[in-house]
């Protein structure tokens, strides 16, 4: 078999070079030449030949069987994946170092006949972690460990037995001898991920890839990695905190707005069946606190918005947020000043979503504004109050989708007072009503 060769191709102008160059001679771009495999010419059918390909199928006459998913038994994982693991799918799990990516996938691997490829650890290290998680007590001994980084050896091991799941930890550690680039380079990640993707489709094997996060917070490696896989999962949370949030940004076999909530402890990842109660368990009565219900996929979750305002001597006051979009916070602060008469020009403003949840929907606007107003006036809002609504730049309070479902969940947890667009029309009215509600 003729071995494939590689060349370096400029990603800006497609200039090709037999060796790496720091600067492209054609377009002048720096660091743009990426190593790329070139298929051998021997046996090529380019330009005609007798190549046999697949034929088009009329969609109306095609027959397809329902996807037979593998149920993990972990409700939070199944929910995020869209109902379970699809055989033949490729899932990319990314997250900050130490957040628990290897832990949750090792627990998942123990539930099936799995091959766990440890590219960054030895077999002894994985064994130690499995013992700490209590996985060695499982009488079902179907978890195989392979300490390997060569893609050729990984593919051979995966084909030698009938595994249900293949886990590669991590894709940045896997290499192929066909390329000269170092592990983790764009060329290595792209080529090895493509071969694993092909393995998954050919063998109907579910493949999980663990990916690194760069300093910008995005997945390290080429963007084609995210396009190639079927599902992209993110494991988020504060490393010093207990909660871990599993979200998805892409899913070909399910929704992209579901979340799974876990609690991290010394025994591994524990599912949180009722996230609302967990997020509100340590809540105290203090100025700057209010509860908001957010829709995460098909279920409402109650969480606490915390705000702190503090007088500053700086020319430019500080505005910081955790779990809320920074630009959105700036707009809400300006709206509070202009439409509700709460001047914050000499105040630093800090907003936090308790529990580490990241909120993207605008139904929490009203809660953020009321939490800031509560802190600025040093007034406590009644503990059993929930705020739901979007705030416009004109100071109007707009309705939120799934309002009844949110209120239902809040009532189930004992909340009795609701500030919504049905009770108030403007932000000024909402602030006045919130500050008048006492325990």
Secondary structure, 3 states (H helix, E strand, C coil): CCCCEEEEEECCCCCEECCCCCECCCCCCECCEEEEEECCCCCCCCCCCCCCCCCCCCCCCCCCCCCCEECCCCHHHHHHHCCCEECCCEEEEEECCCCCHHHHHHHHHCCCCEEEEECCCCHHHHHHHHHHCCHHHCCCCCEEEECCCEHHHHHHHHHCCCCCEEEEECHHHCECCCCCCCCCCHHHHHHHHHHHHHHHHHHCCEEEEEECECCCCCECCCCHHHHHCCEEEEEECCCCCCEEEEEEEEECCCCCCCEEEEEEECCEEEECCCHHHHHCCCCCCCCCEEEEEEEECCEEEEEEEEEEEEECCCCCCCEEEECCCHHHHHHHHHHHHHHCCCCCCCEEEEEEECCCCCCCCHHHHHHHHHHHHHHHHCCCCCCCEEECCEECCCCEEECCCCHHHHHHHHHHCCCCEEECCCCCCEHHHHHHHHHHCCC
